[in-house]
Amino acid sequence: MKAGGIQIVSTYIFWIHHEEIEGKFDWTGQRDLRKFVELCAKHGLFVYPRIGPWAHGEVRNGGFS
């Protein structure tokens, strides 16, 4: 992305992936938002988080748990 001239990465944060069970959050592995943001920063990219609750992405229930 950076080589293509992109400076900002926009990403959905699907609640349903981080709180599959109500009240129990999972930020490990591929769900590690901090690691993703730090990786982008390492490469000089800004991150624009698109926080729910509703997300117009390809996920069941629009991202709702």
PyMOL commands that set and color helices and strands:
alter all, ss='L'
color gray80, all
select helices_A, chain A and resi 2-4+15-18+29-31+33-42+60-63
alter helices_A, ss='H'
color red, helices_A
select strands_A, chain A and resi 8-13+46-51
alter strands_A, ss='S'
color yellow, strands_A
deselect
rebuild
show_as cartoon
